[in-house]
Amino acid sequence: MLTEGSRHIVWVDSDPHVGAAQFESAGAKVHLYNETAEALAGFGKEYPVDEKLVCIITSMMRRGGRAEKGLLDGLGMLDTMRFRLQLDGNVSVRPILGVISMTADEQECKDHGVDVLVMGGRTQFMKKILHVLDHDDNRSWRADWRFAAAPQDCERLYQSAKVLQDDLGKEHEKLPGEVRELCPAIFNSTTNKCFCQRCEPKAVWQRGGQKYVLPVGWFRLGTEVRQEYLNRRSEIELWPVAYHGCTRQTVLSILMHVRVMFPGDTLIDGTVLNAAHGQVWADRVAGGGPCIYCSPSINYAGAPPYAKPFPTKSGEAQVVIQLRVKPSAINKFPETLRGKYTDKEFDSKELEWVINDRTAVVPYGLLVRLTGRPNQPGS
């Protein structure tokens, strides 16, 4: 039998009227959330991330056009929870993973490591979960993580991203106080996400009427978003996704300004941003004025001329900014790297998106990738 305060259960369901009386009567502390992002935000803050966390429950969380809006579904949340528990939690045995849904696919749930699937009522579901907890006292079967969504490469990628995050955090702390006050925080870990092939087996989606090809092989560090954009979140989540390749030297400025800067803008450190690649299409968009360049293709935006490789403790790495772009502001042009970095998912004549409205580009993630090569001399 569960004892008071010794067991915690996280339950995510879009229904605001979920009742967990059976769990509570059994002495469990239940943490109810109506959104996957809210549950992830509570990690280690609102519920423990040690052996007291005995169960994580979710519905499929796929109704209401959530995928089109870029919102994480229930199985995706379970993958992220397992990943974070394995890397950041103090857990020797994993929580039971449960799904309650009338529409769930049994094999899909098994592929994501789900232990208990009930396609029925909540009373039946809670009874089944309690039976597992009450009759598996040693829980030795839970010592095997069955971490199907995060192989060793996933952990290495995450750790490399974490090192970069820590380095940027230290650089941020060294800025003068009055400068740092302009952007007190630069990262938002609730939107961290691994895009390795195991974590994201389906690579092609749709966002804002445009093809969205996931940045497979990259890890996203969630970044802060300007308040003016957060106030319009429901609108901006319907915008297409794009990528902006950048250098290690420019990353902190982008994160501090919480926007991609125009050539000619004065950065926080007082320097003026130069045009890195000649502003090739500017005369066709803004009469020769400054523009922001991005691409719907991670392959193209991640090309070395844009995302210049740099050394890290884990080997050579690259960074790319993940963006949302206002559809009406997009001007499409051909690629300019002589066919060296094309993408089979996109027409090469539309690989470069040029935008002359700075408010039409919303950065929300810093993507990190290991090139697989050792650090190069002079890099």
WOMORA-V347287 format. One record per backbone hydrogen bond with DSSP energy under -0.5 kcal/mol. CO is the residue of the C=O (numbers start at 1). NH is the residue of the N-H. E is the energy in kcal/mol with one decimal. If there is no record, write none. Layout:
BEGIN
<<CO | NH | E> <CO | NH | E>>
END
This chain:
BEGIN
<<3 | 6 | -1.8> <3 | 7 | -0.6> <7 | 29 | -2.5> <8 | 54 | -1.9> <8 | 55 | -1.1> <9 | 31 | -3.2> <10 | 57 | -3.4> <11 | 33 | -2.5> <12 | 59 | -1.4> <14 | 16 | -0.6> <15 | 18 | -1.0> <20 | 24 | -2.3> <21 | 25 | -2.8> <22 | 26 | -1.2> <23 | 28 | -2.3> <24 | 27 | -1.6> <27 | 5 | -0.8> <28 | 30 | -0.7> <29 | 9 | -2.5> <30 | 32 | -0.7> <31 | 11 | -2.8> <33 | 13 | -2.6> <35 | 39 | -1.7> <36 | 40 | -2.2> <37 | 41 | -2.0> <38 | 42 | -1.1> <40 | 43 | -1.4> <42 | 45 | -2.0> <42 | 46 | -2.4> <42 | 47 | -1.2> <47 | 44 | -0.9> <49 | 90 | -2.0> <50 | 53 | -1.9> <52 | 8 | -3.5> <52 | 54 | -1.1> <54 | 96 | -2.9> <55 | 10 | -2.3> <56 | 98 | -2.8> <57 | 12 | -2.3> <58 | 100 | -1.7> <60 | 74 | -2.3> <65 | 69 | -1.4> <66 | 71 | -2.5> <67 | 70 | -1.3> <73 | 77 | -2.0> <74 | 78 | -2.1> <75 | 79 | -2.2> <76 | 80 | -2.1> <77 | 81 | -2.9> <78 | 82 | -2.6> <79 | 83 | -2.3> <80 | 84 | -2.6> <81 | 85 | -2.7> <82 | 86 | -2.4> <83 | 87 | -1.8> <84 | 88 | -3.2> <84 | 89 | -1.0> <85 | 89 | -0.8> <89 | 91 | -0.7> <90 | 51 | -0.5> <96 | 56 | -2.8> <96 | 98 | -0.6> <97 | 115 | -2.4> <97 | 116 | -2.0> <98 | 58 | -1.7> <99 | 101 | -0.5> <99 | 118 | -2.2> <104 | 106 | -0.6> <105 | 109 | -2.3> <106 | 110 | -2.2> <107 | 111 | -2.4> <108 | 112 | -1.1> <109 | 112 | -0.5> <109 | 114 | -2.4> <110 | 113 | -1.9> <116 | 99 | -2.6> <118 | 101 | -1.6> <118 | 120 | -0.9> <121 | 125 | -1.7> <122 | 126 | -3.1> <123 | 127 | -2.1> <124 | 128 | -1.9> <125 | 129 | -2.3> <126 | 130 | -2.6> <127 | 131 | -1.9> <128 | 132 | -1.9> <129 | 133 | -2.4> <130 | 134 | -2.8> <131 | 135 | -1.7> <132 | 136 | -0.9> <136 | 139 | -0.5> <139 | 142 | -1.8> <140 | 143 | -1.7> <141 | 144 | -0.6> <142 | 94 | -2.0> <143 | 145 | -0.7> <146 | 148 | -2.4> <147 | 150 | -1.6> <151 | 154 | -0.9> <151 | 155 | -1.3> <152 | 156 | -2.3> <153 | 157 | -2.4> <154 | 158 | -2.5> <155 | 159 | -2.9> <156 | 160 | -2.0> <157 | 161 | -2.2> <158 | 162 | -2.6> <159 | 163 | -2.2> <160 | 164 | -2.0> <161 | 165 | -2.6> <162 | 166 | -2.5> <163 | 167 | -2.5> <164 | 168 | -2.7> <165 | 169 | -2.2> <166 | 170 | -2.0> <167 | 171 | -2.1> <168 | 172 | -2.4> <169 | 173 | -2.0> <170 | 174 | -1.3> <171 | 175 | -0.5> <172 | 175 | -1.1> <176 | 179 | -0.8> <176 | 180 | -2.7> <177 | 181 | -1.9> <179 | 182 | -1.3> <180 | 183 | -1.2> <181 | 184 | -0.6> <186 | 224 | -1.4> <188 | 191 | -1.8> <189 | 192 | -1.7> <193 | 220 | -3.4> <195 | 217 | -2.2> <196 | 200 | -2.1> <201 | 203 | -0.7> <203 | 205 | -0.5> <203 | 214 | -3.2> <205 | 212 | -2.6> <207 | 210 | -2.0> <210 | 207 | -2.7> <211 | 213 | -0.6> <212 | 205 | -3.1> <212 | 214 | -0.6> <214 | 216 | -2.1> <215 | 218 | -1.7> <218 | 195 | -2.2> <219 | 221 | -0.6> <219 | 368 | -2.4> <220 | 193 | -2.0> <220 | 222 | -0.7> <221 | 366 | -2.7> <222 | 188 | -2.8> <226 | 229 | -1.2> <226 | 230 | -2.0> <227 | 231 | -2.2> <229 | 232 | -1.3> <230 | 233 | -1.4> <232 | 235 | -0.8> <232 | 236 | -2.5> <233 | 237 | -2.5> <235 | 238 | -1.5> <236 | 239 | -1.9> <240 | 325 | -2.2> <242 | 323 | -2.9> <243 | 295 | -2.1> <244 | 321 | -2.9> <246 | 319 | -0.5> <247 | 250 | -0.7> <247 | 251 | -0.8> <248 | 252 | -0.5> <250 | 254 | -1.9> <251 | 255 | -2.5> <252 | 256 | -2.8> <253 | 257 | -2.4> <254 | 258 | -1.3> <254 | 259 | -1.2> <262 | 265 | -2.1> <265 | 267 | -0.6> <265 | 273 | -2.8> <267 | 270 | -2.0> <271 | 267 | -3.4> <273 | 264 | -3.4> <274 | 276 | -0.5> <277 | 280 | -0.5> <279 | 282 | -1.4> <281 | 284 | -1.6> <281 | 285 | -0.7> <282 | 285 | -1.1> <282 | 286 | -2.7> <282 | 288 | -1.7> <286 | 289 | -1.3> <292 | 355 | -2.6> <294 | 353 | -3.3> <295 | 243 | -2.7> <296 | 213 | -0.6> <296 | 298 | -0.5> <297 | 301 | -2.5> <298 | 302 | -2.1> <300 | 303 | -1.5> <303 | 306 | -2.1> <303 | 307 | -2.8> <306 | 308 | -1.0> <310 | 317 | -2.7> <312 | 315 | -1.3> <315 | 312 | -0.5> <316 | 371 | -2.2> <316 | 372 | -0.6> <317 | 310 | -2.4> <318 | 369 | -2.0> <319 | 246 | -1.5> <320 | 367 | -3.3> <321 | 244 | -2.4> <322 | 364 | -2.5> <322 | 365 | -1.1> <323 | 242 | -1.8> <324 | 362 | -2.9> <325 | 240 | -0.8> <326 | 329 | -1.7> <327 | 330 | -1.4> <331 | 354 | -2.7> <333 | 352 | -2.4> <337 | 340 | -1.5> <339 | 342 | -0.6> <343 | 346 | -1.9> <347 | 350 | -2.5> <348 | 335 | -2.2> <348 | 351 | -0.9> <351 | 353 | -0.6> <352 | 333 | -2.7> <352 | 354 | -0.5> <353 | 294 | -2.3> <354 | 331 | -0.9> <355 | 292 | -3.2> <356 | 358 | -0.6> <357 | 360 | -1.9> <358 | 361 | -1.0> <360 | 326 | -2.5> <361 | 363 | -0.6> <362 | 324 | -1.6> <364 | 223 | -1.7> <365 | 322 | -2.9> <365 | 367 | -0.6> <366 | 221 | -2.9> <367 | 320 | -1.8> <368 | 219 | -2.4> <369 | 318 | -2.2> <373 | 316 | -2.2> <376 | 379 | -2.3> <379 | 311 | -0.6>>
END
